[in-house]
Amino acid sequence: MAGGISVHAVDVAHGRPALGLRVAIWRVAPDRILLAEGQLGADGTLQAPVVKGDGVTAGEYEVLFHIGEFFGANAQTKFLTTVPFRFAIDKVEEHFHLPLKFTPWGYSIFRGA
């Protein structure tokens, strides 16, 4: 079985997990398939079968973080809308954890452990 793809997002502007942030995980190559979509829970993670490897094959992936929606009408500024992150998986047995730290003005994302 594949290692899976997980995300963990933290709103560092307010110092808390990104409860309610909408996230979509796509395989974009060799064909475009939506693997998971939903809102992050109280711990800032997405609970979906893709986390355990369901549907993960070798290819190119994209995770979309809908940050503009997250901050909504109460945001001090309208700057970030949707943050895309593309990466490749060739070793499907490995787990790919993607920690996202963000504010209304910027973000950092990387492959975590």
PDB file as gemmi writes it, atoms N, CA and C in Angstrom:
CRYST1    1.000    1.000    1.000  90.00  90.00  90.00 P 1                      
ATOM      1  N   MET A   1       0.843  -1.191   0.000  1.00  0.00           N  
ATOM      2  CA  MET A   1       0.000   0.000   0.000  1.00  0.00           C  
ATOM      3  C   MET A   1       0.880   1.243   0.000  1.00  0.00           C  
ATOM      4  N   ALA A   2       0.372   2.285  -0.607  1.00  0.00           N  
ATOM      5  CA  ALA A   2       1.094   3.552  -0.697  1.00  0.00           C  
ATOM      6  C   ALA A   2       1.207   4.222   0.661  1.00  0.00           C  
ATOM      7  N   GLY A   3       2.183   5.103   0.778  1.00  0.00           N  
ATOM      8  CA  GLY A   3       2.432   5.800   2.032  1.00  0.00           C  
ATOM      9  C   GLY A   3       1.450   6.896   2.360  1.00  0.00           C  
ATOM     10  N   GLY A   4       0.863   7.541   1.352  1.00  0.00           N  
ATOM     11  CA  GLY A   4      -0.162   8.547   1.596  1.00  0.00           C  
ATOM     12  C   GLY A   4       0.330   9.979   1.537  1.00  0.00           C  
ATOM     13  N   ILE A   5      -0.654  10.887   1.540  1.00  0.00           N  
ATOM     14  CA  ILE A   5      -0.416  12.330   1.512  1.00  0.00           C  
ATOM     15  C   ILE A   5      -1.222  12.949   2.642  1.00  0.00           C  
ATOM     16  N   SER A   6      -0.555  13.684   3.512  1.00  0.00           N  
ATOM     17  CA  SER A   6      -1.263  14.368   4.596  1.00  0.00           C  
ATOM     18  C   SER A   6      -0.868  15.839   4.612  1.00  0.00           C  
ATOM     19  N   VAL A   7      -1.771  16.658   5.148  1.00  0.00           N  
ATOM     20  CA  VAL A   7      -1.499  18.087   5.290  1.00  0.00           C  
ATOM     21  C   VAL A   7      -1.781  18.503   6.728  1.00  0.00           C  
ATOM     22  N   HIS A   8      -1.054  19.515   7.164  1.00  0.00           N  
ATOM     23  CA  HIS A   8      -1.293  20.120   8.474  1.00  0.00           C  
ATOM     24  C   HIS A   8      -1.100  21.614   8.292  1.00  0.00           C  
ATOM     25  N   ALA A   9      -2.136  22.398   8.557  1.00  0.00           N  
ATOM     26  CA  ALA A   9      -2.063  23.840   8.311  1.00  0.00           C  
ATOM     27  C   ALA A   9      -2.268  24.620   9.599  1.00  0.00           C  
ATOM     28  N   VAL A  10      -1.436  25.649   9.777  1.00  0.00           N  
ATOM     29  CA  VAL A  10      -1.504  26.511  10.954  1.00  0.00           C  
ATOM     30  C   VAL A  10      -1.587  27.968  10.502  1.00  0.00           C  
ATOM     31  N   ASP A  11      -2.575  28.672  11.020  1.00  0.00           N  
ATOM     32  CA  ASP A  11      -2.725  30.118  10.823  1.00  0.00           C  
ATOM     33  C   ASP A  11      -1.796  30.779  11.835  1.00  0.00           C  
ATOM     34  N   VAL A  12      -0.578  31.120  11.394  1.00  0.00           N  
ATOM     35  CA  VAL A  12       0.400  31.671  12.331  1.00  0.00           C  
ATOM     36  C   VAL A  12       0.100  33.121  12.695  1.00  0.00           C  
ATOM     37  N   ALA A  13      -0.744  33.790  11.926  1.00  0.00           N  
ATOM     38  CA  ALA A  13      -1.140  35.160  12.281  1.00  0.00           C  
ATOM     39  C   ALA A  13      -1.950  35.173  13.567  1.00  0.00           C  
ATOM     40  N   HIS A  14      -2.683  34.078  13.810  1.00  0.00           N  
ATOM     41  CA  HIS A  14      -3.517  33.988  15.011  1.00  0.00           C  
ATOM     42  C   HIS A  14      -3.065  32.880  15.962  1.00  0.00           C  
ATOM     43  N   GLY A  15      -2.007  32.152  15.579  1.00  0.00           N  
ATOM     44  CA  GLY A  15      -1.431  31.147  16.455  1.00  0.00           C  
ATOM     45  C   GLY A  15      -2.319  29.949  16.726  1.00  0.00           C  
ATOM     46  N   ARG A  16      -2.987  29.431  15.669  1.00  0.00           N  
ATOM     47  CA  ARG A  16      -3.877  28.279  15.885  1.00  0.00           C  
ATOM     48  C   ARG A  16      -3.982  27.431  14.616  1.00  0.00           C  
ATOM     49  N   PRO A  17      -4.370  26.149  14.790  1.00  0.00           N  
ATOM     50  CA  PRO A  17      -4.606  25.300  13.621  1.00  0.00           C  
ATOM     51  C   PRO A  17      -5.697  25.905  12.736  1.00  0.00           C  
ATOM     52  N   ALA A  18      -5.633  25.594  11.455  1.00  0.00           N  
ATOM     53  CA  ALA A  18      -6.524  26.205  10.462  1.00  0.00           C  
ATOM     54  C   ALA A  18      -7.857  25.461  10.357  1.00  0.00           C  
ATOM     55  N   LEU A  19      -8.599  25.427  11.436  1.00  0.00           N  
ATOM     56  CA  LEU A  19      -9.922  24.791  11.462  1.00  0.00           C  
ATOM     57  C   LEU A  19     -10.804  25.403  10.382  1.00  0.00           C  
ATOM     58  N   GLY A  20     -11.332  24.561   9.491  1.00  0.00           N  
ATOM     59  CA  GLY A  20     -12.245  25.013   8.452  1.00  0.00           C  
ATOM     60  C   GLY A  20     -11.602  25.381   7.129  1.00  0.00           C  
ATOM     61  N   LEU A  21     -10.266  25.401   7.052  1.00  0.00           N  
ATOM     62  CA  LEU A  21      -9.600  25.710   5.783  1.00  0.00           C  
ATOM     63  C   LEU A  21      -9.953  24.631   4.763  1.00  0.00           C  
ATOM     64  N   ARG A  22     -10.434  25.038   3.581  1.00  0.00           N  
ATOM     65  CA  ARG A  22     -10.776  24.070   2.532  1.00  0.00           C  
ATOM     66  C   ARG A  22      -9.518  23.710   1.756  1.00  0.00           C  
ATOM     67  N   VAL A  23      -9.344  22.399   1.551  1.00  0.00           N  
ATOM     68  CA  VAL A  23      -8.171  21.856   0.873  1.00  0.00           C  
ATOM     69  C   VAL A  23      -8.641  20.841  -0.169  1.00  0.00           C  
ATOM     70  N   ALA A  24      -7.978  20.823  -1.318  1.00  0.00           N  
ATOM     71  CA  ALA A  24      -8.237  19.810  -2.344  1.00  0.00           C  
ATOM     72  C   ALA A  24      -6.905  19.182  -2.738  1.00  0.00           C  
ATOM     73  N   ILE A  25      -6.883  17.855  -2.837  1.00  0.00           N  
ATOM     74  CA  ILE A  25      -5.686  17.127  -3.246  1.00  0.00           C  
ATOM     75  C   ILE A  25      -5.983  16.471  -4.592  1.00  0.00           C  
ATOM     76  N   TRP A  26      -5.203  16.847  -5.600  1.00  0.00           N  
ATOM     77  CA  TRP A  26      -5.369  16.350  -6.959  1.00  0.00           C  
ATOM     78  C   TRP A  26      -4.145  15.572  -7.406  1.00  0.00           C  
ATOM     79  N   ARG A  27      -4.355  14.506  -8.159  1.00  0.00           N  
ATOM     80  CA  ARG A  27      -3.271  13.948  -8.972  1.00  0.00           C  
ATOM     81  C   ARG A  27      -3.434  14.630 -10.322  1.00  0.00           C  
ATOM     82  N   VAL A  28      -2.414  15.292 -10.824  1.00  0.00           N  
ATOM     83  CA  VAL A  28      -2.529  16.054 -12.069  1.00  0.00           C  
ATOM     84  C   VAL A  28      -1.842  15.383 -13.254  1.00  0.00           C  
ATOM     85  N   ALA A  29      -0.973  14.422 -13.003  1.00  0.00           N  
ATOM     86  CA  ALA A  29      -0.338  13.687 -14.098  1.00  0.00           C  
ATOM     87  C   ALA A  29      -0.038  12.272 -13.600  1.00  0.00           C  
ATOM     88  N   PRO A  30      -0.296  11.271 -14.367  1.00  0.00           N  
ATOM     89  CA  PRO A  30      -0.556  11.332 -15.794  1.00  0.00           C  
ATOM     90  C   PRO A  30      -1.988  11.753 -16.170  1.00  0.00           C  
ATOM     91  N   ASP A  31      -2.923  11.726 -15.267  1.00  0.00           N  
ATOM     92  CA  ASP A  31      -4.282  12.194 -15.547  1.00  0.00           C  
ATOM     93  C   ASP A  31      -4.783  12.980 -14.345  1.00  0.00           C  
ATOM     94  N   ARG A  32      -5.724  13.904 -14.570  1.00  0.00           N  
ATOM     95  CA  ARG A  32      -6.215  14.776 -13.489  1.00  0.00           C  
ATOM     96  C   ARG A  32      -7.377  14.097 -12.763  1.00  0.00           C  
ATOM     97  N   ILE A  33      -7.151  13.789 -11.480  1.00  0.00           N  
ATOM     98  CA  ILE A  33      -8.158  13.121 -10.651  1.00  0.00           C  
ATOM     99  C   ILE A  33      -8.172  13.780  -9.274  1.00  0.00           C  
ATOM    100  N   LEU A  34      -9.369  14.138  -8.802  1.00  0.00           N  
ATOM    101  CA  LEU A  34      -9.517  14.665  -7.442  1.00  0.00           C  
ATOM    102  C   LEU A  34      -9.471  13.497  -6.467  1.00  0.00           C  
ATOM    103  N   LEU A  35      -8.485  13.497  -5.569  1.00  0.00           N  
ATOM    104  CA  LEU A  35      -8.339  12.417  -4.590  1.00  0.00           C  
ATOM    105  C   LEU A  35      -9.037  12.723  -3.276  1.00  0.00           C  
ATOM    106  N   ALA A  36      -9.065  13.991  -2.887  1.00  0.00           N  
ATOM    107  CA  ALA A  36      -9.693  14.362  -1.614  1.00  0.00           C  
ATOM    108  C   ALA A  36     -10.002  15.848  -1.621  1.00  0.00           C  
ATOM    109  N   GLU A  37     -11.090  16.198  -0.961  1.00  0.00           N  
ATOM    110  CA  GLU A  37     -11.434  17.604  -0.769  1.00  0.00           C  
ATOM    111  C   GLU A  37     -12.243  17.702   0.507  1.00  0.00           C  
ATOM    112  N   GLY A  38     -11.962  18.722   1.280  1.00  0.00           N  
ATOM    113  CA  GLY A  38     -12.709  18.916   2.512  1.00  0.00           C  
ATOM    114  C   GLY A  38     -12.121  20.034   3.340  1.00  0.00           C  
ATOM    115  N   GLN A  39     -12.686  20.201   4.521  1.00  0.00           N  
ATOM    116  CA  GLN A  39     -12.216  21.228   5.447  1.00  0.00           C  
ATOM    117  C   GLN A  39     -11.365  20.586   6.530  1.00  0.00           C  
ATOM    118  N   LEU A  40     -10.335  21.316   6.945  1.00  0.00           N  
ATOM    119  CA  LEU A  40      -9.458  20.816   7.994  1.00  0.00           C  
ATOM    120  C   LEU A  40     -10.174  20.826   9.331  1.00  0.00           C  
ATOM    121  N   GLY A  41      -9.842  19.844  10.158  1.00  0.00           N  
ATOM    122  CA  GLY A  41     -10.443  19.719  11.476  1.00  0.00           C  
ATOM    123  C   GLY A  41      -9.776  20.606  12.511  1.00  0.00           C  
ATOM    124  N   ALA A  42     -10.180  20.440  13.747  1.00  0.00           N  
ATOM    125  CA  ALA A  42      -9.699  21.269  14.855  1.00  0.00           C  
ATOM    126  C   ALA A  42      -8.187  21.182  15.047  1.00  0.00           C  
ATOM    127  N   ASP A  43      -7.581  20.074  14.620  1.00  0.00           N  
ATOM    128  CA  ASP A  43      -6.126  19.927  14.741  1.00  0.00           C  
ATOM    129  C   ASP A  43      -5.381  20.416  13.497  1.00  0.00           C  
ATOM    130  N   GLY A  44      -6.119  20.972  12.515  1.00  0.00           N  
ATOM    131  CA  GLY A  44      -5.494  21.501  11.311  1.00  0.00           C  
ATOM    132  C   GLY A  44      -5.141  20.460  10.272  1.00  0.00           C  
ATOM    133  N   THR A  45      -5.727  19.258  10.368  1.00  0.00           N  
ATOM    134  CA  THR A  45      -5.440  18.202   9.402  1.00  0.00           C  
ATOM    135  C   THR A  45      -6.697  17.803   8.639  1.00  0.00           C  
ATOM    136  N   LEU A  46      -6.480  17.181   7.477  1.00  0.00           N  
ATOM    137  CA  LEU A  46      -7.563  16.667   6.649  1.00  0.00           C  
ATOM    138  C   LEU A  46      -7.674  15.173   6.887  1.00  0.00           C  
ATOM    139  N   GLN A  47      -8.850  14.730   7.261  1.00  0.00           N  
ATOM    140  CA  GLN A  47      -9.095  13.304   7.446  1.00  0.00           C  
ATOM    141  C   GLN A  47      -9.719  12.767   6.160  1.00  0.00           C  
ATOM    142  N   ALA A  48      -8.948  11.980   5.413  1.00  0.00           N  
ATOM    143  CA  ALA A  48      -9.405  11.433   4.142  1.00  0.00           C  
ATOM    144  C   ALA A  48      -8.618  10.158   3.849  1.00  0.00           C  
ATOM    145  N   PRO A  49      -9.180   9.244   3.042  1.00  0.00           N  
ATOM    146  CA  PRO A  49      -8.471   7.997   2.730  1.00  0.00           C  
ATOM    147  C   PRO A  49      -7.098   8.193   2.086  1.00  0.00           C  
ATOM    148  N   VAL A  50      -6.889   9.308   1.371  1.00  0.00           N  
ATOM    149  CA  VAL A  50      -5.599   9.559   0.732  1.00  0.00           C  
ATOM    150  C   VAL A  50      -4.471   9.654   1.767  1.00  0.00           C  
ATOM    151  N   VAL A  51      -4.796  10.007   2.990  1.00  0.00           N  
ATOM    152  CA  VAL A  51      -3.790  10.092   4.057  1.00  0.00           C  
ATOM    153  C   VAL A  51      -3.141   8.724   4.276  1.00  0.00           C  
ATOM    154  N   LYS A  52      -3.921   7.662   4.091  1.00  0.00           N  
ATOM    155  CA  LYS A  52      -3.405   6.302   4.271  1.00  0.00           C  
ATOM    156  C   LYS A  52      -2.917   5.685   2.969  1.00  0.00           C  
ATOM    157  N   GLY A  53      -2.954   6.465   1.882  1.00  0.00           N  
ATOM    158  CA  GLY A  53      -2.413   5.987   0.616  1.00  0.00           C  
ATOM    159  C   GLY A  53      -3.435   5.605  -0.429  1.00  0.00           C  
ATOM    160  N   ASP A  54      -4.723   5.653  -0.123  1.00  0.00           N  
ATOM    161  CA  ASP A  54      -5.744   5.278  -1.101  1.00  0.00           C  
ATOM    162  C   ASP A  54      -5.677   6.193  -2.316  1.00  0.00           C  
ATOM    163  N   GLY A  55      -5.508   5.622  -3.501  1.00  0.00           N  
ATOM    164  CA  GLY A  55      -5.475   6.379  -4.742  1.00  0.00           C  
ATOM    165  C   GLY A  55      -4.134   6.978  -5.103  1.00  0.00           C  
ATOM    166  N   VAL A  56      -3.124   6.807  -4.256  1.00  0.00           N  
ATOM    167  CA  VAL A  56      -1.813   7.407  -4.521  1.00  0.00           C  
ATOM    168  C   VAL A  56      -0.991   6.467  -5.408  1.00  0.00           C  
ATOM    169  N   THR A  57      -0.584   6.987  -6.556  1.00  0.00           N  
ATOM    170  CA  THR A  57       0.280   6.276  -7.490  1.00  0.00           C  
ATOM    171  C   THR A  57       1.421   7.217  -7.873  1.00  0.00           C  
ATOM    172  N   ALA A  58       2.386   6.704  -8.609  1.00  0.00           N  
ATOM    173  CA  ALA A  58       3.462   7.570  -9.087  1.00  0.00           C  
ATOM    174  C   ALA A  58       2.873   8.625 -10.014  1.00  0.00           C  
ATOM    175  N   GLY A  59       3.325   9.869  -9.862  1.00  0.00           N  
ATOM    176  CA  GLY A  59       2.831  10.941 -10.715  1.00  0.00           C  
ATOM    177  C   GLY A  59       3.047  12.294 -10.089  1.00  0.00           C  
ATOM    178  N   GLU A  60       2.410  13.294 -10.687  1.00  0.00           N  
ATOM    179  CA  GLU A  60       2.497  14.664 -10.193  1.00  0.00           C  
ATOM    180  C   GLU A  60       1.205  15.014  -9.468  1.00  0.00           C  
ATOM    181  N   TYR A  61       1.340  15.738  -8.354  1.00  0.00           N  
ATOM    182  CA  TYR A  61       0.203  16.073  -7.493  1.00  0.00           C  
ATOM    183  C   TYR A  61       0.137  17.571  -7.260  1.00  0.00           C  
ATOM    184  N   GLU A  62      -1.064  18.021  -6.908  1.00  0.00           N  
ATOM    185  CA  GLU A  62      -1.266  19.421  -6.553  1.00  0.00           C  
ATOM    186  C   GLU A  62      -2.218  19.480  -5.365  1.00  0.00           C  
ATOM    187  N   VAL A  63      -1.829  20.255  -4.373  1.00  0.00           N  
ATOM    188  CA  VAL A  63      -2.715  20.524  -3.241  1.00  0.00           C  
ATOM    189  C   VAL A  63      -3.101  21.995  -3.335  1.00  0.00           C  
ATOM    190  N   LEU A  64      -4.403  22.264  -3.240  1.00  0.00           N  
ATOM    191  CA  LEU A  64      -4.912  23.633  -3.276  1.00  0.00           C  
ATOM    192  C   LEU A  64      -5.410  24.011  -1.892  1.00  0.00           C  
ATOM    193  N   PHE A  65      -4.857  25.082  -1.347  1.00  0.00           N  
ATOM    194  CA  PHE A  65      -5.255  25.606  -0.047  1.00  0.00           C  
ATOM    195  C   PHE A  65      -6.049  26.890  -0.295  1.00  0.00           C  
ATOM    196  N   HIS A  66      -7.321  26.916   0.087  1.00  0.00           N  
ATOM    197  CA  HIS A  66      -8.209  28.050  -0.193  1.00  0.00           C  
ATOM    198  C   HIS A  66      -8.138  29.074   0.948  1.00  0.00           C  
ATOM    199  N   ILE A  67      -7.020  29.785   0.992  1.00  0.00           N  
ATOM    200  CA  ILE A  67      -6.727  30.711   2.086  1.00  0.00           C  
ATOM    201  C   ILE A  67      -7.632  31.937   2.057  1.00  0.00           C  
ATOM    202  N   GLY A  68      -7.958  32.439   0.879  1.00  0.00           N  
ATOM    203  CA  GLY A  68      -8.848  33.594   0.778  1.00  0.00           C  
ATOM    204  C   GLY A  68     -10.202  33.328   1.411  1.00  0.00           C  
ATOM    205  N   GLU A  69     -10.767  32.147   1.152  1.00  0.00           N  
ATOM    206  CA  GLU A  69     -12.037  31.750   1.780  1.00  0.00           C  
ATOM    207  C   GLU A  69     -11.888  31.662   3.292  1.00  0.00           C  
ATOM    208  N   PHE A  70     -10.749  31.142   3.736  1.00  0.00           N  
ATOM    209  CA  PHE A  70     -10.519  30.940   5.166  1.00  0.00           C  
ATOM    210  C   PHE A  70     -10.594  32.256   5.929  1.00  0.00           C  
ATOM    211  N   PHE A  71      -9.927  33.278   5.413  1.00  0.00           N  
ATOM    212  CA  PHE A  71      -9.953  34.563   6.097  1.00  0.00           C  
ATOM    213  C   PHE A  71     -11.251  35.316   5.835  1.00  0.00           C  
ATOM    214  N   GLY A  72     -11.885  35.068   4.699  1.00  0.00           N  
ATOM    215  CA  GLY A  72     -13.215  35.586   4.411  1.00  0.00           C  
ATOM    216  C   GLY A  72     -13.340  37.094   4.414  1.00  0.00           C  
ATOM    217  N   ALA A  73     -14.560  37.539   4.643  1.00  0.00           N  
ATOM    218  CA  ALA A  73     -14.890  38.967   4.587  1.00  0.00           C  
ATOM    219  C   ALA A  73     -14.221  39.770   5.690  1.00  0.00           C  
ATOM    220  N   ASN A  74     -13.790  39.119   6.761  1.00  0.00           N  
ATOM    221  CA  ASN A  74     -13.191  39.826   7.893  1.00  0.00           C  
ATOM    222  C   ASN A  74     -11.688  40.041   7.752  1.00  0.00           C  
ATOM    223  N   ALA A  75     -11.116  39.613   6.633  1.00  0.00           N  
ATOM    224  CA  ALA A  75      -9.671  39.754   6.453  1.00  0.00           C  
ATOM    225  C   ALA A  75      -9.276  41.224   6.378  1.00  0.00           C  
ATOM    226  N   GLN A  76      -8.128  41.530   6.953  1.00  0.00           N  
ATOM    227  CA  GLN A  76      -7.608  42.898   6.904  1.00  0.00           C  
ATOM    228  C   GLN A  76      -7.214  43.278   5.484  1.00  0.00           C  
ATOM    229  N   THR A  77      -6.841  42.293   4.706  1.00  0.00           N  
ATOM    230  CA  THR A  77      -6.420  42.539   3.331  1.00  0.00           C  
ATOM    231  C   THR A  77      -6.855  41.370   2.459  1.00  0.00           C  
ATOM    232  N   LYS A  78      -7.118  41.638   1.210  1.00  0.00           N  
ATOM    233  CA  LYS A  78      -7.415  40.588   0.233  1.00  0.00           C  
ATOM    234  C   LYS A  78      -6.168  40.413  -0.624  1.00  0.00           C  
ATOM    235  N   PHE A  79      -5.327  39.471  -0.249  1.00  0.00           N  
ATOM    236  CA  PHE A  79      -4.082  39.261  -0.978  1.00  0.00           C  
ATOM    237  C   PHE A  79      -4.016  37.836  -1.515  1.00  0.00           C  
ATOM    238  N   LEU A  80      -3.867  36.856  -0.639  1.00  0.00           N  
ATOM    239  CA  LEU A  80      -3.819  35.463  -1.079  1.00  0.00           C  
ATOM    240  C   LEU A  80      -5.234  34.953  -1.339  1.00  0.00           C  
ATOM    241  N   THR A  81      -5.392  34.197  -2.401  1.00  0.00           N  
ATOM    242  CA  THR A  81      -6.685  33.572  -2.693  1.00  0.00           C  
ATOM    243  C   THR A  81      -6.541  32.066  -2.515  1.00  0.00           C  
ATOM    244  N   THR A  82      -6.051  31.389  -3.545  1.00  0.00           N  
ATOM    245  CA  THR A  82      -5.803  29.953  -3.472  1.00  0.00           C  
ATOM    246  C   THR A  82      -4.310  29.711  -3.621  1.00  0.00           C  
ATOM    247  N   VAL A  83      -3.734  28.961  -2.697  1.00  0.00           N  
ATOM    248  CA  VAL A  83      -2.309  28.654  -2.735  1.00  0.00           C  
ATOM    249  C   VAL A  83      -2.133  27.240  -3.278  1.00  0.00           C  
ATOM    250  N   PRO A  84      -1.506  27.093  -4.460  1.00  0.00           N  
ATOM    251  CA  PRO A  84      -1.247  25.762  -5.011  1.00  0.00           C  
ATOM    252  C   PRO A  84       0.140  25.264  -4.601  1.00  0.00           C  
ATOM    253  N   PHE A  85       0.265  23.959  -4.432  1.00  0.00           N  
ATOM    254  CA  PHE A  85       1.568  23.351  -4.167  1.00  0.00           C  
ATOM    255  C   PHE A  85       1.659  22.092  -5.011  1.00  0.00           C  
ATOM    256  N   ARG A  86       2.621  22.054  -5.946  1.00  0.00           N  
ATOM    257  CA  ARG A  86       2.797  20.897  -6.828  1.00  0.00           C  
ATOM    258  C   ARG A  86       4.060  20.142  -6.449  1.00  0.00           C  
ATOM    259  N   PHE A  87       3.958  18.821  -6.532  1.00  0.00           N  
ATOM    260  CA  PHE A  87       5.094  17.974  -6.202  1.00  0.00           C  
ATOM    261  C   PHE A  87       4.934  16.643  -6.916  1.00  0.00           C  
ATOM    262  N   ALA A  88       6.023  15.895  -7.001  1.00  0.00           N  
ATOM    263  CA  ALA A  88       6.019  14.596  -7.671  1.00  0.00           C  
ATOM    264  C   ALA A  88       6.211  13.484  -6.651  1.00  0.00           C  
ATOM    265  N   ILE A  89       5.566  12.366  -6.933  1.00  0.00           N  
ATOM    266  CA  ILE A  89       5.746  11.154  -6.127  1.00  0.00           C  
ATOM    267  C   ILE A  89       6.248  10.061  -7.058  1.00  0.00           C  
ATOM    268  N   ASP A  90       7.408   9.515  -6.735  1.00  0.00           N  
ATOM    269  CA  ASP A  90       7.889   8.359  -7.486  1.00  0.00           C  
ATOM    270  C   ASP A  90       8.005   7.128  -6.585  1.00  0.00           C  
ATOM    271  N   LYS A  91       8.146   7.342  -5.296  1.00  0.00           N  
ATOM    272  CA  LYS A  91       8.221   6.228  -4.340  1.00  0.00           C  
ATOM    273  C   LYS A  91       6.925   6.207  -3.539  1.00  0.00           C  
ATOM    274  N   VAL A  92       5.931   5.478  -4.046  1.00  0.00           N  
ATOM    275  CA  VAL A  92       4.593   5.506  -3.449  1.00  0.00           C  
ATOM    276  C   VAL A  92       4.545   4.895  -2.052  1.00  0.00           C  
ATOM    277  N   GLU A  93       5.571   4.158  -1.681  1.00  0.00           N  
ATOM    278  CA  GLU A  93       5.585   3.574  -0.341  1.00  0.00           C  
ATOM    279  C   GLU A  93       5.949   4.608   0.727  1.00  0.00           C  
ATOM    280  N   GLU A  94       6.484   5.758   0.324  1.00  0.00           N  
ATOM    281  CA  GLU A  94       6.839   6.815   1.271  1.00  0.00           C  
ATOM    282  C   GLU A  94       5.625   7.687   1.577  1.00  0.00           C  
ATOM    283  N   HIS A  95       5.583   8.222   2.789  1.00  0.00           N  
ATOM    284  CA  HIS A  95       4.508   9.139   3.165  1.00  0.00           C  
ATOM    285  C   HIS A  95       4.951  10.568   2.862  1.00  0.00           C  
ATOM    286  N   PHE A  96       4.030  11.361   2.331  1.00  0.00           N  
ATOM    287  CA  PHE A  96       4.305  12.755   2.001  1.00  0.00           C  
ATOM    288  C   PHE A  96       3.460  13.641   2.904  1.00  0.00           C  
ATOM    289  N   HIS A  97       4.118  14.264   3.886  1.00  0.00           N  
ATOM    290  CA  HIS A  97       3.437  15.150   4.828  1.00  0.00           C  
ATOM    291  C   HIS A  97       3.778  16.584   4.449  1.00  0.00           C  
ATOM    292  N   LEU A  98       2.737  17.421   4.312  1.00  0.00           N  
ATOM    293  CA  LEU A  98       2.914  18.793   3.845  1.00  0.00           C  
ATOM    294  C   LEU A  98       2.444  19.783   4.895  1.00  0.00           C  
ATOM    295  N   PRO A  99       3.343  20.288   5.739  1.00  0.00           N  
ATOM    296  CA  PRO A  99       2.976  21.313   6.714  1.00  0.00           C  
ATOM    297  C   PRO A  99       2.899  22.691   6.039  1.00  0.00           C  
ATOM    298  N   LEU A 100       1.805  23.391   6.264  1.00  0.00           N  
ATOM    299  CA  LEU A 100       1.605  24.739   5.730  1.00  0.00           C  
ATOM    300  C   LEU A 100       1.484  25.707   6.892  1.00  0.00           C  
ATOM    301  N   LYS A 101       2.290  26.738   6.877  1.00  0.00           N  
ATOM    302  CA  LYS A 101       2.199  27.841   7.846  1.00  0.00           C  
ATOM    303  C   LYS A 101       1.835  29.078   7.039  1.00  0.00           C  
ATOM    304  N   PHE A 102       0.802  29.824   7.448  1.00  0.00           N  
ATOM    305  CA  PHE A 102       0.368  30.939   6.617  1.00  0.00           C  
ATOM    306  C   PHE A 102      -0.216  32.089   7.425  1.00  0.00           C  
ATOM    307  N   THR A 103      -0.263  33.246   6.771  1.00  0.00           N  
ATOM    308  CA  THR A 103      -0.915  34.464   7.255  1.00  0.00           C  
ATOM    309  C   THR A 103      -1.735  34.982   6.073  1.00  0.00           C  
ATOM    310  N   PRO A 104      -2.455  36.086   6.221  1.00  0.00           N  
ATOM    311  CA  PRO A 104      -3.150  36.636   5.051  1.00  0.00           C  
ATOM    312  C   PRO A 104      -2.194  37.127   3.958  1.00  0.00           C  
ATOM    313  N   TRP A 105      -0.897  37.288   4.274  1.00  0.00           N  
ATOM    314  CA  TRP A 105       0.056  37.900   3.355  1.00  0.00           C  
ATOM    315  C   TRP A 105       1.131  36.967   2.826  1.00  0.00           C  
ATOM    316  N   GLY A 106       1.275  35.792   3.382  1.00  0.00           N  
ATOM    317  CA  GLY A 106       2.335  34.908   2.928  1.00  0.00           C  
ATOM    318  C   GLY A 106       2.191  33.514   3.497  1.00  0.00           C  
ATOM    319  N   TYR A 107       3.058  32.608   3.034  1.00  0.00           N  
ATOM    320  CA  TYR A 107       2.979  31.217   3.480  1.00  0.00           C  
ATOM    321  C   TYR A 107       4.324  30.518   3.312  1.00  0.00           C  
ATOM    322  N   SER A 108       4.440  29.387   3.984  1.00  0.00           N  
ATOM    323  CA  SER A 108       5.589  28.502   3.858  1.00  0.00           C  
ATOM    324  C   SER A 108       5.061  27.078   3.854  1.00  0.00           C  
ATOM    325  N   ILE A 109       5.542  26.291   2.910  1.00  0.00           N  
ATOM    326  CA  ILE A 109       5.139  24.888   2.848  1.00  0.00           C  
ATOM    327  C   ILE A 109       6.357  24.065   2.447  1.00  0.00           C  
ATOM    328  N   PHE A 110       6.431  22.844   2.958  1.00  0.00           N  
ATOM    329  CA  PHE A 110       7.583  21.996   2.699  1.00  0.00           C  
ATOM    330  C   PHE A 110       7.174  20.550   2.911  1.00  0.00           C  
ATOM    331  N   ARG A 111       8.054  19.628   2.556  1.00  0.00           N  
ATOM    332  CA  ARG A 111       7.796  18.220   2.853  1.00  0.00           C  
ATOM    333  C   ARG A 111       8.310  17.946   4.253  1.00  0.00           C  
ATOM    334  N   GLY A 112       7.407  17.592   5.127  1.00  0.00           N  
ATOM    335  CA  GLY A 112       7.761  17.315   6.511  1.00  0.00           C  
ATOM    336  C   GLY A 112       8.031  15.842   6.742  1.00  0.00           C  
ATOM    337  N   ALA A 113       8.188  15.497   7.991  1.00  0.00           N  
ATOM    338  CA  ALA A 113       8.471  14.111   8.369  1.00  0.00           C  
ATOM    339  C   ALA A 113       7.222  13.420   8.865  1.00  0.00           C  
TER     340      ALA A 113                                                      
END                                                                             
